[in-house]
Amino acid sequence: MKEVNELLEKLGYKFRDESLLVNALTHSSYSSEHKMPYASNNERLEFIGDAYVDAAVGAEIFMIMKDAPEGVLSKNRADVVREESLADAARGIGLGDYIYMGKGEEATGGRNKDSILADCFEAVIGAIITDGGYDAGRKVVLDLLGDKISLAVAGKLRNDYKTMLQEKIQEREHDIRIMYNTVSESGPDHNKTFTVEVVAGEKVIGRGQGKSKAKAEQEAAKDALSKGAK
């Protein structure tokens, strides 16, 4: 398991009480295996994180889509907060590498399961709002899900290249891990260009550039799909 300091950098948030982050990263399989009390696993933090992610994403979509009816707002929010979408965001920060997980769950590919990743993502947000309040949680939610919100508002989230790539690869090999690595940044701070590689298992399968890391990741996934994602 990786050091949580690396995860803190990816989240862009510093905990006053890091035990909350440990709690958020503790899967029930680990707490059961080590005979820990129920409150030591992440299910309670997931409960409040789930509600807050829904609220933060919904509020952002509401502010962007000023004339949209309730049904459109609800659909777009649902697209952003669905399990596959949250799991993809979790993979983007390598969240699976930091989860405390029982040996049995890990042996069956638990670190890459959509359900576990999405639940842990929500638990981490729950830990952040418990530690630092709603504004801190909102910033992290929008940092990690901003690209998906933009795609949803544009009616393109279901055509999200990262999601399409994940689904295509896992049709063939369910437990394979997909990671997006930033290999370079160029240009001044106000006009940077990011270069990202997408890796499946140990193999680089695509490469992309963009004015944001999120855009570069989408381009890398698009490149991988254009090559057949082999």
Residue pairs with C-beta under 8 A, 6 or more apart in sequence:
1 97
1 98
1 99
1 100
2 94
2 97
2 98
4 18
4 21
4 22
4 25
4 98
6 98
7 21
7 93
7 94
7 95
7 98
8 14
8 15
8 21
10 93
10 94
11 93
11 124
11 128
11 140
11 144
12 139
12 140
12 143
13 128
13 132
13 136
13 139
13 140
15 21
15 127
15 128
15 131
15 132
16 131
16 132
17 131
20 45
20 127
20 130
20 131
21 124
21 127
22 100
23 39
23 40
23 41
23 42
23 45
23 123
23 127
24 42
24 45
24 49
24 120
24 123
24 124
24 126
24 127
25 42
25 98
25 99
25 100
25 120
25 123
25 124
26 36
26 40
26 41
26 42
26 99
26 100
27 41
27 42
27 99
27 100
27 101
27 102
27 105
27 110
27 116
27 120
28 41
28 42
28 43
29 101
29 102
29 104
29 105
29 110
30 36
30 41
30 99
30 100
30 101
30 102
30 105
31 37
31 38
31 40
31 41
32 41
32 102
33 102
33 103
33 104
42 119
42 120
42 123
43 119
43 123
44 126
45 122
45 123
45 124
45 126
45 127
45 130
46 119
46 120
46 122
46 123
46 126
47 126
48 126
48 129
48 130
49 121
49 122
49 123
49 124
49 125
49 126
49 127
49 129
50 122
50 126
52 125
52 126
52 129
52 134
52 137
52 141
53 81
53 86
53 121
53 122
53 125
53 141
53 145
54 77
54 81
56 137
56 138
56 141
56 142
57 77
57 80
57 81
57 141
57 145
57 149
58 73
58 77
60 142
60 149
61 68
61 73
61 76
61 77
61 80
61 149
61 152
61 153
62 73
64 149
64 153
65 72
65 73
65 76
65 153
68 76
76 149
76 152
76 153
76 157
77 152
79 85
79 148
79 152
79 157
79 158
80 145
80 148
80 149
80 152
80 157
83 114
83 115
83 118
84 114
84 118
84 163
84 166
84 167
85 145
85 148
85 157
85 160
85 163
86 117
86 118
86 121
86 122
86 145
87 113
87 114
87 115
87 117
87 118
87 121
88 148
88 160
88 162
88 163
88 166
89 121
89 144
89 145
89 148
90 96
90 117
90 118
90 120
90 121
91 112
91 117
91 166
91 177
91 178
91 179
91 180
92 144
92 162
92 180
92 217
93 144
94 179
95 117
95 120
95 121
95 124
96 111
96 112
96 116
96 117
96 120
96 177
97 111
99 110
99 111
99 116
99 120
101 110
101 111
101 116
102 110
105 116
109 174
109 175
110 116
111 177
112 175
112 176
112 177
121 144
125 137
125 140
125 141
128 136
128 137
128 140
129 136
129 137
142 149
146 214
147 212
147 214
147 215
147 217
147 218
148 157
148 160
151 157
151 159
151 160
157 163
160 218
161 218
161 219
161 221
161 222
161 225
162 180
162 217
162 218
162 221
164 221
164 225
165 178
165 198
165 206
165 221
165 224
165 225
165 229
166 178
168 225
168 229
169 176
169 178
169 200
169 229
170 176
176 200
176 201
177 200
177 201
178 198
178 199
178 200
179 198
179 199
180 196
180 197
180 198
180 199
180 213
180 217
180 220
181 196
181 197
181 198
181 199
182 194
182 195
182 196
182 213
182 216
183 195
183 196
183 197
183 207
184 194
184 195
185 192
185 193
185 194
185 195
186 192
186 193
186 195
187 193
191 211
192 211
193 209
193 210
193 211
194 209
194 210
194 211
194 212
194 213
194 215
194 216
195 207
195 208
195 209
195 216
196 207
196 208
196 209
196 210
196 213
196 216
196 217
196 219
196 220
197 204
197 206
197 207
197 220
198 204
198 205
198 206
198 207
198 208
198 217
198 220
198 221
198 223
198 224
199 205
200 224
200 229
205 224
205 227
205 229
205 230
206 220
206 221
206 222
206 223
206 224
206 225
206 227
206 229
207 220
207 223
208 215
208 216
208 217
208 218
208 219
208 220
208 221
208 222
208 223
209 216
209 219
210 216
210 217
210 218
210 219
